[in-house]
Amino acid sequence: MGVVAPKNTEVLDLKGLHLYHSGISNCSMRVRIVLEEKGLDWESHHLNILVKEHITPEYFGINPNGLVPTLVHDGVVIIESDDIIDYIDDAFPDPPLKPAGESDREQMYYWLRKAVEIHVKAVKTYIYYKRVGKNMAHDAEEDEKYRNLQTNPELLDFHRKSTTTGFTDEDVGKAKGILDDCFKTLDNQLSESEWIAGNEFSLADVAWMPLHFTLDKLAGYSFEPYANLGDWAHRISQRDSFQKAVLDWWPAHMGGKN
C-alpha cells in the first residue's frame, strides 16, 4: 500500500477525502473514476501539470515523487494510483470493484500492476514524445528546481530525456512495442469476456481506460486493429463515472469542457 509519511504535515489535519490531481493525468482519471463509481464526496485540489503547478516544495512535501494523484483520507496520505484505487475499494466496498472469483481477481491485479509497470517506459514516453513534452519543456531555472526536489532515479532519467537529450527512436520504438503487445493481448482477452477481468467491471478496467483515452487523444496511437478493445472503450464511455471523472476534467484547449 502506498501510504507515506508526508513532510508537509499540514495535510495530516485534513478530514474526509482530498484528492490532489490533474485533469489531463491518466493516473488521476483512475482515482476520479473510482470515486464517482462509489458515489463518494471528495474535495478537489487541482494542479495544472502543464504549467508545473505540482513542482513545488509544498507538493513534494506531500508526494515525494511530485506526481499526481495523491489521496489524503482523514490525514492518511496514499500515493500511486493503483494503490489509491485499491485502498478506496477496501475502505468503501459498496459497490465492489474487485471480482468475487479468485481467478478473476488475480487477473484484475495482474492488469492493474501491468498498467503501473509500463507507465513510464511506454505510456508516458510515447505521449511525451508525440505531444505533451512540447508543452512541459523546462528552462534552466525550472530544470534546477525539479532536480533539487526529485530523488526518484527513474523519474530523473525520464526528466532528462523529456527536457534535455530527447527520446531516441529506439526509446519510442520500445514504448510502442510494449503498448502493441499489451493491447493485442487485451483485445484477444476481450473477445471472451465483457470486461478485462471476467464479466464484471473492475479496477482493471479503471486502470486501462485512461491509458486508452490519453494515448488516443494526446498521442494519436491507433486502436484501429483492436475491435474488441474499441467495443470495451465504448461501453466504459457510456458510464456516468467516465463523463464526470474524465470528460468533465479534460482541458478545454484539448477539446474538453473546463
N, C-alpha and C positions, 0 to 999 in steps of 0.2 A: 504494500500500500504506500502511495507516495505522500505520506504525511511528513511535513518538515517543521522544524522549529524556526520561525522567522526572526530575522534580526530587527526588522521593523515591527516592534511589539505592539504598535497601535492596533493592529488587526486582531490581536488576541481578545479585544473587548467587543468585537463585532458580534451581534446576535442575529440568529436566523441564517439564511443562505445568501452569501455575497459572491458574485462572480466577476472576476477580472477577465475581460475577454475583448475580442476584436471582431467586427462584422465580417471581415474578409478571411479570417483564420479558420481553416477546416477543422482544426482541433477544438476551437471554441464552438463551432457548429455542433459537434458531437454532444457537448455538455448541454447546450441550449435545447437540443432535440430531446434529450432525456428529461430535462426539467419540464418541458412542455408536455411530453408524454405522460409524466406523472401529475401534471396539473399543479405544480408547486409554485408558491410565491417566492420570488428571489429579487435581490437588489443588484442592479447593473452598475458595474464600474468599467465603462467602455474606454479602451485605449486604441487610438488610431495608430496601428503599427506602421502604416505607410509614411507617417511623419514622425515616427520613432518616439511616440509618447511612452513607450514601455522601457526605453533606455534611460533610466534614472536611478540614482541610488535608492530612492524610496521604493521603487518597484522591485529592484533586485534584492532589497531587504525583505520582500515578501516571497518572491520566487527566485531562488539563487541562480537559475538559468536565464532569468529575464524573459521567459517565454509566456505566452498566453495559451491556454487559460490557467487561472488559479481559482480554486474554490475555497472559501472560508465558511465553515459551518459552525456557528457558536464558538468561534475562536480557534477551531481546528483548521489548519491550513493543509490543503491537498493539492499537489501539482501532478502533471502528466495526465492527459485527457483520458487514457484508458483506466487509470486508477481512479480518476474522479467519477467517471460514469459507473464503474463497478461499485464504488463507495455509495453513490446516490441510490443505486438499485437495492443495496443491502439496507441502507438507512430508511428508505421509503419503498417498501416492497410491493406496493399496490399502485398500478398493475405491474406484475413482474416482467422484467426484460431479459430474463435468463430462461432457457428451455428447461422443462421439468425433467426430461430424459437425460441420463448420464452421457450417452453418446453425443447427443445434440449439444449438450452443454460443453463437452470437450471440444467439439467442432467450433462452437462460438468463441471459446477462449483462444483456440488456435488462430482464428482470423482476427480477433481483437489484438493479439500480440503481433501478428504479422503486419497489421496496419502501422503499428509503432515501429517495428523493425525496419520497414522500408521508408519511413517518413523522410529522414534527412537525405539518405543516399539515393533515393529515387524520386519521391513525390516533390520534395522541396527543391531538389536540384533541377528537376525538369521544369517546374513552374518558374523558378527564379531565372533560369536560362531563357525561357520563352517570353516572360512578361514582367514578373513582379520585381526582379532585381533592378531593372532600369528605374523603378520608382523609389528604390530604397538605397541608392548609392550613398556612401558616406564621404564627407570631406575629411581632411586630415584631423580636424578637431573632433569630429564625431567618431572617427575611427579610434582615436586615442581614448576617448571616453568609453567606448564599448569595450576595448581591450583592458581597460583598468577595472571594469565591472565584471567581465565574463571570465569564468575559471574553467568552464567545460571544454576539454580539448577538441571534441567533435564539433562543437558549435564554433569554436575559434577557427578551426580549419575551414568550416563551411563559410564563415565570415570572410576569411582571407580570399577564398576563391570567388565569392559573390561580389566582393568590392574591390579587389586588387588585381589578382592574377587572371581571373576569369575561369570559367569551366572549360575544360578541353572537350574536343569531340569524343574522346574516349569516355570521359565522365558522363556526358549526356547519352552516349550510346549504351553504357551500362545501365543508366537510370531507365531508359526506355525499355531495355531488355527485361529488367525486373518487373516493370509495370505490365508489359505484354504477357509475361509468364503468369503473373497474378490474375490478370483479368481473363485470360484464356481459361485458367483453372476455375475461376468463379463462374464464368459463363457455362462451362460444362456442368458444374455443380447445380447451377440454377435451372438446368434442363430437367432435373429430377426433383426439385423442391421449390416451393414458392419463395422461401427466404434462404439466407445463406446457411443458417444452422437449423435446417429442417423446415417445418411448416408453421413456425411461429416467428413473428417479428421479434428481433432480439438485439442485444448490444453489438453483435457482429454487423448487422445491417446499419446500425447507428454509426459504427466506426468507418464503414466503407462508403456510405452515400456522400459524405462531404468530400472525399477524395475524388469520386466520380464528378461531382459538381464543379469543384475548383479546377481540376485538370481539363474539363471541358470548357469552362468559362474563361479561365486565365491563360491556359497553355495550348488550347486547340488540339488536345490529344484526341485522336479518332477512336470513338467507340463503335464505329460502323460494323466492324467484324463480329460484334458481340450482341446478337439479337436478344438472347435471354437476359443479359445484363441490362439491356435497354428497357425491356418489359419490367424488370425489377425496379429500375430507377423511376419509371413512370408510376408504379404502384406507390412508391415512397413519396413521390411528389404530390400525390393526392391527399396525403395525411395533413391534418391541421398543424402538426408539430413541424413539418417541413416549411410550411408557409411562415409560421411565427418565428422559427428558430434560424432559418436560412434566408429566405427571400426578404423578410421584413428588416433584416440587418445588413443585407447586401448593399454596398455603397452605391449611391445614385449615379456617380460618374462612371460606374461599370454596369449600368442598366438596372439598378435596383431602385428602391423607393426612398430610402433615407438620405 
